[in-house]
């Protein structure tokens, strides 16, 4: 329960960084695209890792009984 809310908070923070980097900064387009790709890949990887941890915890609970 706690890890999920931390993950959600970090996801929102990354999205805010993305919005500020894309809309309010004076960078080249290539850098903006790179930041976008980096942010979305981090979000994707953390969501996959969170799902894997949930599945591992469920398997441990099933094996105990």
N, C-alpha and C positions, 0 to 999 in steps of 0.2 A: 504494500500500500504506500509506503513512504518513498520507495524507489521510483514508483510510477509518477508520483507528483513531482519529484525532482527532475525526472526525464521530461515531463511536460513543461516545466519551468525553463529548462535549458533549451527546449525546442522553440518556445516562444521568444526567448532571448536571441537565439540565432536568427529567427525570422525578423526581429526588430533590427538586428545588425544588417541583415540583407537589405531591408527597406531603406535604411539610412545610407548604405553604401551605394545602392543603385540610384535612388532618387535625389539625395542631397549632397553627394560628393562630386567633385570635379575631376573624375578619373577618366581614363580612356575606356572605350567600350570593351576591349579585350579583358581588362582587369575586372570590370563589373561582371562580365560573363564568368570569369574564373572564380570570383567570390561566390556567385550564385551556384555554380557547380559544386564548389567545396561545401557550402552550407547544406545543400540538398543531399549530398553524399554522406555527410556527417549525420544528418537527421535519419536517413535511410538505414545506415549502419547501426545507429543506436536503437532504432526501433526493432531491427532484426535481433540484436543482442538481447534486448528486453524480452522479446518473445521466446528466445531460446532459454533464457533463465527461468521464465515461467514454466515452460515445458519440462525443464530439468527438475524443478521443485515439485511439479505434479507427479513426475515419475518416481521421485524419492518417496512421496507420500503413499503412492500405490504400492511400492515395494515394501514399505514398513508393515502394511497390513496383510 
